[in-house]
Amino acid sequence: MELGNIWNPTYGPGLEAPGGSAPGLVTAAHGFLRLVQPNPLPIDLIKFGQSQSEFSHEDIHELLLYELGFLICAAIGVLFIILVPLVGCCFCCCRC
């Protein structure tokens, strides 16, 4: 496998679904990823020689906007981790 030029990479059209025994699962996973992350990566914000203190507030805002779908999924996951046991405990302890 050849790495190519690491400092100036070239990006292709994207990942293609591999042929396998579960094409429905692969299609569902790619559909979910396209739903959660529809925006392309802001490559102009990533500079390899730059320290983290040199990022401006606009750069951080744009990166957070890029990751918004994953942040929402993480928030929903944490909400379910907290609410499902709490509701289960209420149903078990407060049976009417």
N, C-alpha and C positions, 0 to 999 in steps of 0.2 A: 504494500500500500504506500503510495507516494503522498507526502504531505503538501507539497507545493510551496508557494510563498506564504509564510505564516504572517508576515507583517502587512501584506496587502492581499487578503484572501478574495477569492471570487466565489460568489454564491450562485447556486443553480436555482431551478424553479421550485424546489422543495422536495420533501420526502414522498416517495411513491409507496403504495401499499405492497408489501411483499406477498408473493403467492404462497399460500399455505392451506392448512386444513380448516381454518376458521375465518373465512373471508367476511362473514357477518360481524364478527367481533372486531376485526381490523377496521372495517368500515365504520362501526360505531365509535371506536376509539378515535379515529381520525375526524369524524364528524364532531365529537365532543371537543377535541382540541381546536378545530376551526371555529367552533362556537365560542369557546372561552378566550381564544387568542386570535382574533381576526386581523389585527394590525401587524404590519411587518416590523422587524426589529429596527430601532433607530440607530443605524450603524455610525452615523456622524457623531453621536454622543460618546462612543467608546474610543478612547485614545489610550494606547498601551503605556506610554511614558508618563501619563498624568497621575498625580496623586489624588486621593479622594477629597482632600481639602480644597481642590481647585474646581469642584463641581459647583455650578451656580444653582440657584433655586429653580430656575426654569428647566435646567437639565434634570434635576431630581423630579420635578413635576411631570415632565414628559416620560421619564422612566416609570414612574408610578402609574401614569395613565396607560402605558404599554402593558403593565402587569395587572391592570384593574380586574380583569376576568379571573385571574388566579387568586387575587386578594379576596374577591367576593366568594369564590368557592371555598377558600380557607375559612372565612367568617361563617359561612353556612355550616361547614363541617364542625367548627368549634361550637356553634349554637346547638347542633344535633347532639354532640358529645355531652353537653351540659343538660339540655332539655329532656332527652329521651330517658336517662335514668331518673331524673326528677319526676317526670310524669309517671313513670313506672312505679316509683316509690309512693306517689300519691294514690295511684290505683290500688296498690297492695295494702297500704296502711289505712286508707279512708274508704274502704268498701261500704257502700250504703245499700 
